[in-house]
Amino acid sequence: MGKYDFDMYKGKTVLVTGDTGFKGSWLSIWLNKLGAKVIGYSLGPPTEPSMFEATNLSSKHTHVIGDVRNEKHLLSIFEKHQPAIVFHLAAQPIVRRSYKEPRLTYETNVMGTVNLLEAVRKTECTKVAMVITSDKCYHNKESPRGYKESDPMGGYDPYSSSKGCAELVVSAYRNSFFSHKTVTLASVRAGNVIGGGDWGEDRLVPDCIKSLSAGKEIVIRNPTSVRPWQHVLEPLGGYLLLGTRMYEDDKFAGAWNFGPSEEDAISVEEVVRRIIEYWGSGRYRIAPQVVAPHEASLLKLDCGKARTLIGWKPTYTIDETLRETVAWYKEFYKRKAFKRLYDCTVKQIIRYMARSGFHSRLIKT
């Protein structure tokens, strides 16, 4: 991959909704190091511990406690801070929770997106808006073929359905309100994102780390399920790269996939085995089959559009992804010191930028 300059973000006001979440925290730290003026908008950290608190991120940028379901409050943040670039990550992100709280899931993931786009439409400050959805937005036929951006939206469960709905909302707003080149609007879809600092419920890697750090046996539900695993910096690098292109030219509006290489889509059981290897100890067992809410067993993305049109491609292998992930968690359980964890995160960002060809004069790679 060639050199891609991220200095465009320097000095610009960037709104990150969901900055207390796992991906939102990593993105906020990266933008901070690129010299952006980051405004975070989110509910409190969704887990304890959390990436947001572990890195003392509230001291690094302006953080506003807010709910994307509150249209008036969200609009007031746009009016006050005038963000030039918006990354919308705030969401209810858990499939199994969506079965328990479908209304909350739709209100957050669909109406929260509507509220954000209304704020963009009603103010004149924003030039680039990016809505982060999910690979689960597609109508999944459990096909070995990777899904393309033009494939139909769908969703078996409330979470997946809500992400498909959000995609339709983004498409409608782009066609109805943002086709006059004042705002460049995109939606982005990534696979199963992993990395240090995630303690989300019902997620494989956090479940593994919780068990390993406590000396307990890892219990896995769906050992043969195949997922497109990727390090959190892979899609975030894609979002940042796409953002630079969108800022220059509205032709980059639309839907985009950012997923791993096909060979990195491996089974749940194989991921657990490799995590134990990099942790240095541990054991696992497969839980007996029980009646449980439906979860897809196979889902892959075709990322040819991102590769061809903006030059993005995955950088890390699955083993590099898991090594970096385990290394971050080991630092956390060894130190639990804000500065060390923030520095550890920045070092991983710098290491990834050097490997990927991403460039910034503000970050020495």
Rosetta blueprint (number, residue, H / E / L):
1 M L
2 G L
3 K L
4 Y E
5 D E
6 F L
7 D H
8 M H
9 Y H
10 K L
11 G L
12 K L
13 T E
14 V E
15 L E
16 V E
17 T E
18 G L
19 D L
20 T L
21 G L
22 F H
23 K H
24 G H
25 S H
26 W H
27 L H
28 S H
29 I H
30 W H
31 L H
32 N H
33 K H
34 L L
35 G L
36 A L
37 K E
38 V E
39 I E
40 G E
41 Y E
42 S E
43 L L
44 G L
45 P L
46 P L
47 T L
48 E L
49 P L
50 S L
51 M H
52 F H
53 E H
54 A H
55 T L
56 N L
57 L H
58 S H
59 S H
60 K L
61 H L
62 T E
63 H E
64 V E
65 I E
66 G L
67 D L
68 V L
69 R L
70 N L
71 E H
72 K H
73 H H
74 L H
75 L H
76 S H
77 I H
78 F H
79 E H
80 K H
81 H H
82 Q L
83 P L
84 A L
85 I E
86 V E
87 F E
88 H E
89 L L
90 A L
91 A L
92 Q L
93 P L
94 I L
95 V H
96 R H
97 R H
98 S H
99 Y H
100 K H
101 E L
102 P H
103 R H
104 L H
105 T H
106 Y H
107 E H
108 T H
109 N H
110 V H
111 M H
112 G H
113 T H
114 V H
115 N H
116 L H
117 L H
118 E H
119 A H
120 V H
121 R H
122 K H
123 T L
124 E L
125 C L
126 T L
127 K L
128 V E
129 A E
130 M E
131 V E
132 I E
133 T L
134 S L
135 D H
136 K H
137 C H
138 Y E
139 H L
140 N L
141 K L
142 E L
143 S L
144 P L
145 R L
146 G L
147 Y E
148 K L
149 E L
150 S L
151 D L
152 P L
153 M E
154 G L
155 G L
156 Y L
157 D L
158 P H
159 Y H
160 S H
161 S H
162 S H
163 K H
164 G H
165 C H
166 A H
167 E H
168 L H
169 V H
170 V H
171 S H
172 A H
173 Y H
174 R H
175 N H
176 S H
177 F L
178 F L
179 S L
180 H L
181 K L
182 T L
183 V L
184 T E
185 L E
186 A E
187 S E
188 V E
189 R E
190 A E
191 G L
192 N E
193 V E
194 I E
195 G L
196 G L
197 G L
198 D L
199 W L
200 G L
201 E L
202 D L
203 R L
204 L H
205 V H
206 P H
207 D H
208 C H
209 I H
210 K H
211 S H
212 L H
213 S H
214 A L
215 G L
216 K L
217 E L
218 I E
219 V E
220 I E
221 R L
222 N L
223 P L
224 T L
225 S L
226 V E
227 R E
228 P E
229 W E
230 Q E
231 H E
232 V L
233 L H
234 E H
235 P H
236 L H
237 G H
238 G H
239 Y H
240 L H
241 L H
242 L H
243 G H
244 T H
245 R H
246 M H
247 Y H
248 E H
249 D L
250 D H
251 K H
252 F H
253 A L
254 G E
255 A E
256 W E
257 N E
258 F E
259 G L
260 P L
261 S L
262 E H
263 E H
264 D H
265 A E
266 I E
267 S E
268 V H
269 E H
270 E H
271 V H
272 V H
273 R H
274 R H
275 I H
276 I H
277 E H
278 Y H
279 W H
280 G L
281 S L
282 G L
283 R L
284 Y E
285 R E
286 I E
287 A L
288 P L
289 Q L
290 V L
291 V L
292 A L
293 P L
294 H L
295 E L
296 A L
297 S L
298 L E
299 L L
300 K L
301 L E
302 D L
303 C L
304 G H
305 K H
306 A H
307 R H
308 T H
309 L H
310 I L
311 G L
312 W L
313 K L
314 P L
315 T L
316 Y L
317 T L
318 I H
319 D H
320 E H
321 T H
322 L H
323 R H
324 E H
325 T H
326 V H
327 A H
328 W H
329 Y H
330 K H
331 E H
332 F H
333 Y H
334 K H
335 R H
336 K L
337 A L
338 F H
339 K H
340 R H
341 L H
342 Y H
343 D H
344 C H
345 T H
346 V H
347 K H
348 Q H
349 I H
350 I H
351 R H
352 Y H
353 M H
354 A H
355 R H
356 S H
357 G L
358 F E
359 H E
360 S L
361 R L
362 L L
363 I L
364 K L
365 T L
